[in-house]
Amino acid sequence: MKKMWKSIAICGAITLALAGCGKASTTTNNSSGDAKERTLVFATSADGGAFAHKVNGKYEGFDIEVVEAIAKKEGYKIQWKDMKFDGIIPSLKTNQVDGAAAAITIKEERKAVTNFTDPYFDSGLVLVVKEGSSINGPAELKGKTIVAKNGTSGLEKAKELAKQYGAKVKILEDEPTLYLDVQNGQSDALVNDYPFVTDKMKSGTAKGLKIVGERLTGEQYGIAIAKDESKVLEDFNKGLKEIKDDGEYAALHKKYFGE
């Protein structure tokens, strides 16, 4: 008998342990026991200026409002989880989160581990230098230091430019510190997404800096959805189309980017 109860206890412990390794999201039930609405855990990187930031502990920004508008249309609630940008894709891969919105460029290597919605924002990378700099484009980067944020397509492009033109690359973890690094003369140039740069210029954070040359790339952002969440992906694509069709997306774009 003792052996039997011991076996039951062990099985129960294993079951609980396995349950703890499940999905990040939760479902709220009504009084009849039917699923009422599901809460999805979404990652973001709240140092992203107009895309995602915190005000008095509350998440705000274009990405935040777009995701929440879609979620409202499709019957979901969103629980935000702030993390470093380079931790977002791994967290999706390991089911720590159900989705993510952090100005994430849709790329083939990322699509191997996570799904993306239809594109929701057109972007591109630019080269930024200090006003008065002799650098007028990538060709003048020889012997210079280019700074970029860890885990981003900007870092990949910075490495590509460094190899092509004989420059060095410096990696930082936070988006705001990129601008300070160039302003203080610790780096000669930075590579970042065009909307992030223009947002910082409007706010004064990028004072004394300028964009040089043409856009280095053309990119599109997508909302990342965990690979095993096909229904969520379907719903989010549907909701994205709905907020574009009814004008809500355009209103949010104008609110944060003035166009």
Buried (B, 14 or more C-beta within 10 A) or exposed (E): EEEEEEEEEEEEEEEEEEEEEEBBBEEEEEEEEEEEBBBBBBBBBBBBBBBBBBEEEEBBBBBBBBBBBBBBBBEBBBEBBBBBBBBBBBBBBEBBBBBBBBBBBBBEEBEEBBBBBBBBBEBBBBBBBBEEBEBEEBEBBEEBBBBBBBBBBBBBBBBBBBEEBEBBBBBBEEBBBBBBBBBEEEBBBBBBBBBBBBBBBEEEBBEEBBBBBEBBBEBBBBBBBBBEBEEBBEBBBEBBBBBBEEEBBEEBBEEBBEE
